[in-house]
Amino acid sequence: MADKNTLELTESNFQEKVLDQTGPVLVDFWADWCPPCKAIGPVIDQLADDYAGRAVIGKVDVDANPALAKRYDIRSIPALVIFRDGQVVKQLAGYQSKEALAEAIEASNDVKTA
């Protein structure tokens, strides 16, 4: 994982790191072969730094974790899913700007940047 604040989410840790969390969680469903996924990767890492201690930011490799992709009906990637208290509150598809993602996190989760 490129960034210390970005979690690598898997089928084995998803319950603990996403569903059991109180507060906001942004999950990036991605794959190594996907150019837009690679383009958004640094944006996800920046958000993880910006929201450290206030929101959980993580990535799910859909090739390594197909059951999670199926569970959340991920049909195209990158797919960005925002959870709050274990529930999906927003889904975004395709490349998103850092500002758009920050706005979505804040609107869905009442979290403010420093």
Phi and psi in radians as a Rosetta constraint file:
Dihedral C 1 N 2 CA 2 C 2 CIRCULARHARMONIC -1.272 0.35
Dihedral N 2 CA 2 C 2 N 3 CIRCULARHARMONIC -0.447 0.35
Dihedral C 2 N 3 CA 3 C 3 CIRCULARHARMONIC -2.294 0.35
Dihedral N 3 CA 3 C 3 N 4 CIRCULARHARMONIC 2.431 0.35
Dihedral C 3 N 4 CA 4 C 4 CIRCULARHARMONIC -1.147 0.35
Dihedral N 4 CA 4 C 4 N 5 CIRCULARHARMONIC -0.439 0.35
Dihedral C 4 N 5 CA 5 C 5 CIRCULARHARMONIC -1.610 0.35
Dihedral N 5 CA 5 C 5 N 6 CIRCULARHARMONIC -0.175 0.35
Dihedral C 5 N 6 CA 6 C 6 CIRCULARHARMONIC -1.610 0.35
Dihedral N 6 CA 6 C 6 N 7 CIRCULARHARMONIC 2.092 0.35
Dihedral C 6 N 7 CA 7 C 7 CIRCULARHARMONIC -1.415 0.35
Dihedral N 7 CA 7 C 7 N 8 CIRCULARHARMONIC 2.486 0.35
Dihedral C 7 N 8 CA 8 C 8 CIRCULARHARMONIC -1.597 0.35
Dihedral N 8 CA 8 C 8 N 9 CIRCULARHARMONIC 1.925 0.35
Dihedral C 8 N 9 CA 9 C 9 CIRCULARHARMONIC -1.676 0.35
Dihedral N 9 CA 9 C 9 N 10 CIRCULARHARMONIC 2.419 0.35
Dihedral C 9 N 10 CA 10 C 10 CIRCULARHARMONIC -2.341 0.35
Dihedral N 10 CA 10 C 10 N 11 CIRCULARHARMONIC 3.000 0.35
Dihedral C 10 N 11 CA 11 C 11 CIRCULARHARMONIC -1.054 0.35
Dihedral N 11 CA 11 C 11 N 12 CIRCULARHARMONIC -0.515 0.35
Dihedral C 11 N 12 CA 12 C 12 CIRCULARHARMONIC -1.412 0.35
Dihedral N 12 CA 12 C 12 N 13 CIRCULARHARMONIC -0.448 0.35
Dihedral C 12 N 13 CA 13 C 13 CIRCULARHARMONIC -1.962 0.35
Dihedral N 13 CA 13 C 13 N 14 CIRCULARHARMONIC 0.011 0.35
Dihedral C 13 N 14 CA 14 C 14 CIRCULARHARMONIC -1.075 0.35
Dihedral N 14 CA 14 C 14 N 15 CIRCULARHARMONIC -0.737 0.35
Dihedral C 14 N 15 CA 15 C 15 CIRCULARHARMONIC -1.014 0.35
Dihedral N 15 CA 15 C 15 N 16 CIRCULARHARMONIC -0.877 0.35
Dihedral C 15 N 16 CA 16 C 16 CIRCULARHARMONIC -1.199 0.35
Dihedral N 16 CA 16 C 16 N 17 CIRCULARHARMONIC -0.813 0.35
Dihedral C 16 N 17 CA 17 C 17 CIRCULARHARMONIC -1.446 0.35
Dihedral N 17 CA 17 C 17 N 18 CIRCULARHARMONIC -0.363 0.35
Dihedral C 17 N 18 CA 18 C 18 CIRCULARHARMONIC -2.079 0.35
Dihedral N 18 CA 18 C 18 N 19 CIRCULARHARMONIC -1.081 0.35
Dihedral C 18 N 19 CA 19 C 19 CIRCULARHARMONIC -1.238 0.35
Dihedral N 19 CA 19 C 19 N 20 CIRCULARHARMONIC -0.528 0.35
Dihedral C 19 N 20 CA 20 C 20 CIRCULARHARMONIC -1.530 0.35
Dihedral N 20 CA 20 C 20 N 21 CIRCULARHARMONIC -0.034 0.35
Dihedral C 20 N 21 CA 21 C 21 CIRCULARHARMONIC -1.376 0.35
Dihedral N 21 CA 21 C 21 N 22 CIRCULARHARMONIC 2.513 0.35
Dihedral C 21 N 22 CA 22 C 22 CIRCULARHARMONIC -1.683 0.35
Dihedral N 22 CA 22 C 22 N 23 CIRCULARHARMONIC 2.434 0.35
Dihedral C 22 N 23 CA 23 C 23 CIRCULARHARMONIC 1.660 0.35
Dihedral N 23 CA 23 C 23 N 24 CIRCULARHARMONIC -2.993 0.35
Dihedral C 23 N 24 CA 24 C 24 CIRCULARHARMONIC -1.387 0.35
Dihedral N 24 CA 24 C 24 N 25 CIRCULARHARMONIC 2.482 0.35
Dihedral C 24 N 25 CA 25 C 25 CIRCULARHARMONIC -2.413 0.35
Dihedral N 25 CA 25 C 25 N 26 CIRCULARHARMONIC 2.209 0.35
Dihedral C 25 N 26 CA 26 C 26 CIRCULARHARMONIC -1.860 0.35
Dihedral N 26 CA 26 C 26 N 27 CIRCULARHARMONIC 2.175 0.35
Dihedral C 26 N 27 CA 27 C 27 CIRCULARHARMONIC -2.036 0.35
Dihedral N 27 CA 27 C 27 N 28 CIRCULARHARMONIC 2.184 0.35
Dihedral C 27 N 28 CA 28 C 28 CIRCULARHARMONIC -1.750 0.35
Dihedral N 28 CA 28 C 28 N 29 CIRCULARHARMONIC 1.963 0.35
Dihedral C 28 N 29 CA 29 C 29 CIRCULARHARMONIC -1.548 0.35
Dihedral N 29 CA 29 C 29 N 30 CIRCULARHARMONIC 2.115 0.35
Dihedral C 29 N 30 CA 30 C 30 CIRCULARHARMONIC -2.541 0.35
Dihedral N 30 CA 30 C 30 N 31 CIRCULARHARMONIC 3.043 0.35
Dihedral C 30 N 31 CA 31 C 31 CIRCULARHARMONIC -2.567 0.35
Dihedral N 31 CA 31 C 31 N 32 CIRCULARHARMONIC 2.642 0.35
Dihedral C 31 N 32 CA 32 C 32 CIRCULARHARMONIC -1.118 0.35
Dihedral N 32 CA 32 C 32 N 33 CIRCULARHARMONIC -0.503 0.35
Dihedral C 32 N 33 CA 33 C 33 CIRCULARHARMONIC -1.492 0.35
Dihedral N 33 CA 33 C 33 N 34 CIRCULARHARMONIC 0.017 0.35
Dihedral C 33 N 34 CA 34 C 34 CIRCULARHARMONIC -1.739 0.35
Dihedral N 34 CA 34 C 34 N 35 CIRCULARHARMONIC 1.895 0.35
Dihedral C 34 N 35 CA 35 C 35 CIRCULARHARMONIC -1.000 0.35
Dihedral N 35 CA 35 C 35 N 36 CIRCULARHARMONIC -0.779 0.35
Dihedral C 35 N 36 CA 36 C 36 CIRCULARHARMONIC -1.104 0.35
Dihedral N 36 CA 36 C 36 N 37 CIRCULARHARMONIC -0.530 0.35
Dihedral C 36 N 37 CA 37 C 37 CIRCULARHARMONIC -1.139 0.35
Dihedral N 37 CA 37 C 37 N 38 CIRCULARHARMONIC -0.736 0.35
Dihedral C 37 N 38 CA 38 C 38 CIRCULARHARMONIC -1.151 0.35
Dihedral N 38 CA 38 C 38 N 39 CIRCULARHARMONIC -0.641 0.35
Dihedral C 38 N 39 CA 39 C 39 CIRCULARHARMONIC -1.157 0.35
Dihedral N 39 CA 39 C 39 N 40 CIRCULARHARMONIC -0.641 0.35
Dihedral C 39 N 40 CA 40 C 40 CIRCULARHARMONIC -1.465 0.35
Dihedral N 40 CA 40 C 40 N 41 CIRCULARHARMONIC -0.258 0.35
Dihedral C 40 N 41 CA 41 C 41 CIRCULARHARMONIC -0.880 0.35
Dihedral N 41 CA 41 C 41 N 42 CIRCULARHARMONIC -0.887 0.35
Dihedral C 41 N 42 CA 42 C 42 CIRCULARHARMONIC -1.103 0.35
Dihedral N 42 CA 42 C 42 N 43 CIRCULARHARMONIC -0.542 0.35
Dihedral C 42 N 43 CA 43 C 43 CIRCULARHARMONIC -1.132 0.35
Dihedral N 43 CA 43 C 43 N 44 CIRCULARHARMONIC -0.757 0.35
Dihedral C 43 N 44 CA 44 C 44 CIRCULARHARMONIC -1.084 0.35
Dihedral N 44 CA 44 C 44 N 45 CIRCULARHARMONIC -0.757 0.35
Dihedral C 44 N 45 CA 45 C 45 CIRCULARHARMONIC -1.094 0.35
Dihedral N 45 CA 45 C 45 N 46 CIRCULARHARMONIC -0.699 0.35
Dihedral C 45 N 46 CA 46 C 46 CIRCULARHARMONIC -1.120 0.35
Dihedral N 46 CA 46 C 46 N 47 CIRCULARHARMONIC -0.729 0.35
Dihedral C 46 N 47 CA 47 C 47 CIRCULARHARMONIC -1.106 0.35
Dihedral N 47 CA 47 C 47 N 48 CIRCULARHARMONIC -0.682 0.35
Dihedral C 47 N 48 CA 48 C 48 CIRCULARHARMONIC -1.055 0.35
Dihedral N 48 CA 48 C 48 N 49 CIRCULARHARMONIC -0.691 0.35
Dihedral C 48 N 49 CA 49 C 49 CIRCULARHARMONIC -1.192 0.35
Dihedral N 49 CA 49 C 49 N 50 CIRCULARHARMONIC -0.802 0.35
Dihedral C 49 N 50 CA 50 C 50 CIRCULARHARMONIC -1.072 0.35
Dihedral N 50 CA 50 C 50 N 51 CIRCULARHARMONIC -0.633 0.35
Dihedral C 50 N 51 CA 51 C 51 CIRCULARHARMONIC -1.807 0.35
Dihedral N 51 CA 51 C 51 N 52 CIRCULARHARMONIC 0.226 0.35
Dihedral C 51 N 52 CA 52 C 52 CIRCULARHARMONIC -0.922 0.35
Dihedral N 52 CA 52 C 52 N 53 CIRCULARHARMONIC 2.240 0.35
Dihedral C 52 N 53 CA 53 C 53 CIRCULARHARMONIC 1.472 0.35
Dihedral N 53 CA 53 C 53 N 54 CIRCULARHARMONIC -0.160 0.35
Dihedral C 53 N 54 CA 54 C 54 CIRCULARHARMONIC -2.130 0.35
Dihedral N 54 CA 54 C 54 N 55 CIRCULARHARMONIC -0.348 0.35
Dihedral C 54 N 55 CA 55 C 55 CIRCULARHARMONIC -2.665 0.35
Dihedral N 55 CA 55 C 55 N 56 CIRCULARHARMONIC 2.634 0.35
Dihedral C 55 N 56 CA 56 C 56 CIRCULARHARMONIC -1.668 0.35
Dihedral N 56 CA 56 C 56 N 57 CIRCULARHARMONIC 2.276 0.35
Dihedral C 56 N 57 CA 57 C 57 CIRCULARHARMONIC -2.159 0.35
Dihedral N 57 CA 57 C 57 N 58 CIRCULARHARMONIC 2.220 0.35
Dihedral C 57 N 58 CA 58 C 58 CIRCULARHARMONIC -2.586 0.35
Dihedral N 58 CA 58 C 58 N 59 CIRCULARHARMONIC 2.966 0.35
Dihedral C 58 N 59 CA 59 C 59 CIRCULARHARMONIC -2.229 0.35
Dihedral N 59 CA 59 C 59 N 60 CIRCULARHARMONIC 2.437 0.35
Dihedral C 59 N 60 CA 60 C 60 CIRCULARHARMONIC -2.039 0.35
Dihedral N 60 CA 60 C 60 N 61 CIRCULARHARMONIC 2.071 0.35
Dihedral C 60 N 61 CA 61 C 61 CIRCULARHARMONIC -1.354 0.35
Dihedral N 61 CA 61 C 61 N 62 CIRCULARHARMONIC 1.945 0.35
Dihedral C 61 N 62 CA 62 C 62 CIRCULARHARMONIC -1.171 0.35
Dihedral N 62 CA 62 C 62 N 63 CIRCULARHARMONIC -0.451 0.35
Dihedral C 62 N 63 CA 63 C 63 CIRCULARHARMONIC -1.250 0.35
Dihedral N 63 CA 63 C 63 N 64 CIRCULARHARMONIC -0.646 0.35
Dihedral C 63 N 64 CA 64 C 64 CIRCULARHARMONIC -1.466 0.35
Dihedral N 64 CA 64 C 64 N 65 CIRCULARHARMONIC -0.335 0.35
Dihedral C 64 N 65 CA 65 C 65 CIRCULARHARMONIC -2.328 0.35
Dihedral N 65 CA 65 C 65 N 66 CIRCULARHARMONIC 1.074 0.35
Dihedral C 65 N 66 CA 66 C 66 CIRCULARHARMONIC -1.109 0.35
Dihedral N 66 CA 66 C 66 N 67 CIRCULARHARMONIC -0.507 0.35
Dihedral C 66 N 67 CA 67 C 67 CIRCULARHARMONIC -1.142 0.35
Dihedral N 67 CA 67 C 67 N 68 CIRCULARHARMONIC -0.627 0.35
Dihedral C 67 N 68 CA 68 C 68 CIRCULARHARMONIC -1.191 0.35
Dihedral N 68 CA 68 C 68 N 69 CIRCULARHARMONIC -0.734 0.35
Dihedral C 68 N 69 CA 69 C 69 CIRCULARHARMONIC -1.064 0.35
Dihedral N 69 CA 69 C 69 N 70 CIRCULARHARMONIC -0.727 0.35
Dihedral C 69 N 70 CA 70 C 70 CIRCULARHARMONIC -1.174 0.35
Dihedral N 70 CA 70 C 70 N 71 CIRCULARHARMONIC -0.760 0.35
Dihedral C 70 N 71 CA 71 C 71 CIRCULARHARMONIC -0.997 0.35
Dihedral N 71 CA 71 C 71 N 72 CIRCULARHARMONIC -0.660 0.35
Dihedral C 71 N 72 CA 72 C 72 CIRCULARHARMONIC -1.780 0.35
Dihedral N 72 CA 72 C 72 N 73 CIRCULARHARMONIC 0.272 0.35
Dihedral C 72 N 73 CA 73 C 73 CIRCULARHARMONIC 0.943 0.35
Dihedral N 73 CA 73 C 73 N 74 CIRCULARHARMONIC 0.790 0.35
Dihedral C 73 N 74 CA 74 C 74 CIRCULARHARMONIC -1.383 0.35
Dihedral N 74 CA 74 C 74 N 75 CIRCULARHARMONIC 1.990 0.35
Dihedral C 74 N 75 CA 75 C 75 CIRCULARHARMONIC -1.900 0.35
Dihedral N 75 CA 75 C 75 N 76 CIRCULARHARMONIC -0.383 0.35
Dihedral C 75 N 76 CA 76 C 76 CIRCULARHARMONIC -2.491 0.35
Dihedral N 76 CA 76 C 76 N 77 CIRCULARHARMONIC 2.649 0.35
Dihedral C 76 N 77 CA 77 C 77 CIRCULARHARMONIC -2.256 0.35
Dihedral N 77 CA 77 C 77 N 78 CIRCULARHARMONIC 2.678 0.35
Dihedral C 77 N 78 CA 78 C 78 CIRCULARHARMONIC -1.226 0.35
Dihedral N 78 CA 78 C 78 N 79 CIRCULARHARMONIC 2.526 0.35
Dihedral C 78 N 79 CA 79 C 79 CIRCULARHARMONIC -2.122 0.35
Dihedral N 79 CA 79 C 79 N 80 CIRCULARHARMONIC 2.281 0.35
Dihedral C 79 N 80 CA 80 C 80 CIRCULARHARMONIC -2.032 0.35
Dihedral N 80 CA 80 C 80 N 81 CIRCULARHARMONIC 2.122 0.35
Dihedral C 80 N 81 CA 81 C 81 CIRCULARHARMONIC -2.083 0.35
Dihedral N 81 CA 81 C 81 N 82 CIRCULARHARMONIC 2.237 0.35
Dihedral C 81 N 82 CA 82 C 82 CIRCULARHARMONIC -1.830 0.35
Dihedral N 82 CA 82 C 82 N 83 CIRCULARHARMONIC 2.204 0.35
Dihedral C 82 N 83 CA 83 C 83 CIRCULARHARMONIC -1.917 0.35
Dihedral N 83 CA 83 C 83 N 84 CIRCULARHARMONIC 2.638 0.35
Dihedral C 83 N 84 CA 84 C 84 CIRCULARHARMONIC -2.419 0.35
Dihedral N 84 CA 84 C 84 N 85 CIRCULARHARMONIC 2.190 0.35
Dihedral C 84 N 85 CA 85 C 85 CIRCULARHARMONIC 0.912 0.35
Dihedral N 85 CA 85 C 85 N 86 CIRCULARHARMONIC 0.716 0.35
Dihedral C 85 N 86 CA 86 C 86 CIRCULARHARMONIC 1.445 0.35
Dihedral N 86 CA 86 C 86 N 87 CIRCULARHARMONIC 0.004 0.35
Dihedral C 86 N 87 CA 87 C 87 CIRCULARHARMONIC -1.986 0.35
Dihedral N 87 CA 87 C 87 N 88 CIRCULARHARMONIC 2.465 0.35
Dihedral C 87 N 88 CA 88 C 88 CIRCULARHARMONIC -1.211 0.35
Dihedral N 88 CA 88 C 88 N 89 CIRCULARHARMONIC 2.216 0.35
Dihedral C 88 N 89 CA 89 C 89 CIRCULARHARMONIC -1.992 0.35
Dihedral N 89 CA 89 C 89 N 90 CIRCULARHARMONIC -0.317 0.35
Dihedral C 89 N 90 CA 90 C 90 CIRCULARHARMONIC -2.830 0.35
Dihedral N 90 CA 90 C 90 N 91 CIRCULARHARMONIC 2.525 0.35
Dihedral C 90 N 91 CA 91 C 91 CIRCULARHARMONIC -2.264 0.35
Dihedral N 91 CA 91 C 91 N 92 CIRCULARHARMONIC 2.391 0.35
Dihedral C 91 N 92 CA 92 C 92 CIRCULARHARMONIC -2.219 0.35
Dihedral N 92 CA 92 C 92 N 93 CIRCULARHARMONIC 2.497 0.35
Dihedral C 92 N 93 CA 93 C 93 CIRCULARHARMONIC -2.055 0.35
Dihedral N 93 CA 93 C 93 N 94 CIRCULARHARMONIC 2.544 0.35
Dihedral C 93 N 94 CA 94 C 94 CIRCULARHARMONIC 1.411 0.35
Dihedral N 94 CA 94 C 94 N 95 CIRCULARHARMONIC 3.114 0.35
Dihedral C 94 N 95 CA 95 C 95 CIRCULARHARMONIC -1.084 0.35
Dihedral N 95 CA 95 C 95 N 96 CIRCULARHARMONIC 2.355 0.35
Dihedral C 95 N 96 CA 96 C 96 CIRCULARHARMONIC -2.242 0.35
Dihedral N 96 CA 96 C 96 N 97 CIRCULARHARMONIC 2.533 0.35
Dihedral C 96 N 97 CA 97 C 97 CIRCULARHARMONIC -1.267 0.35
Dihedral N 97 CA 97 C 97 N 98 CIRCULARHARMONIC 2.793 0.35
Dihedral C 97 N 98 CA 98 C 98 CIRCULARHARMONIC -1.015 0.35
Dihedral N 98 CA 98 C 98 N 99 CIRCULARHARMONIC -0.736 0.35
Dihedral C 98 N 99 CA 99 C 99 CIRCULARHARMONIC -1.106 0.35
Dihedral N 99 CA 99 C 99 N 100 CIRCULARHARMONIC -0.748 0.35
Dihedral C 99 N 100 CA 100 C 100 CIRCULARHARMONIC -1.124 0.35
Dihedral N 100 CA 100 C 100 N 101 CIRCULARHARMONIC -0.707 0.35
Dihedral C 100 N 101 CA 101 C 101 CIRCULARHARMONIC -1.205 0.35
Dihedral N 101 CA 101 C 101 N 102 CIRCULARHARMONIC -0.729 0.35
Dihedral C 101 N 102 CA 102 C 102 CIRCULARHARMONIC -1.067 0.35
Dihedral N 102 CA 102 C 102 N 103 CIRCULARHARMONIC -0.741 0.35
Dihedral C 102 N 103 CA 103 C 103 CIRCULARHARMONIC -1.083 0.35
Dihedral N 103 CA 103 C 103 N 104 CIRCULARHARMONIC -0.720 0.35
Dihedral C 103 N 104 CA 104 C 104 CIRCULARHARMONIC -1.151 0.35
Dihedral N 104 CA 104 C 104 N 105 CIRCULARHARMONIC -0.730 0.35
Dihedral C 104 N 105 CA 105 C 105 CIRCULARHARMONIC -1.069 0.35
Dihedral N 105 CA 105 C 105 N 106 CIRCULARHARMONIC -0.840 0.35
Dihedral C 105 N 106 CA 106 C 106 CIRCULARHARMONIC -1.148 0.35
Dihedral N 106 CA 106 C 106 N 107 CIRCULARHARMONIC -0.752 0.35
Dihedral C 106 N 107 CA 107 C 107 CIRCULARHARMONIC -1.145 0.35
Dihedral N 107 CA 107 C 107 N 108 CIRCULARHARMONIC -0.680 0.35
Dihedral C 107 N 108 CA 108 C 108 CIRCULARHARMONIC -1.457 0.35
Dihedral N 108 CA 108 C 108 N 109 CIRCULARHARMONIC -0.357 0.35
Dihedral C 108 N 109 CA 109 C 109 CIRCULARHARMONIC -2.314 0.35
Dihedral N 109 CA 109 C 109 N 110 CIRCULARHARMONIC 0.050 0.35
Dihedral C 109 N 110 CA 110 C 110 CIRCULARHARMONIC 0.946 0.35
Dihedral N 110 CA 110 C 110 N 111 CIRCULARHARMONIC 0.740 0.35
Dihedral C 110 N 111 CA 111 C 111 CIRCULARHARMONIC -1.955 0.35
Dihedral N 111 CA 111 C 111 N 112 CIRCULARHARMONIC 2.331 0.35
Dihedral C 111 N 112 CA 112 C 112 CIRCULARHARMONIC -1.959 0.35
Dihedral N 112 CA 112 C 112 N 113 CIRCULARHARMONIC 2.525 0.35
Dihedral C 112 N 113 CA 113 C 113 CIRCULARHARMONIC -1.309 0.35
Dihedral N 113 CA 113 C 113 N 114 CIRCULARHARMONIC 2.766 0.35
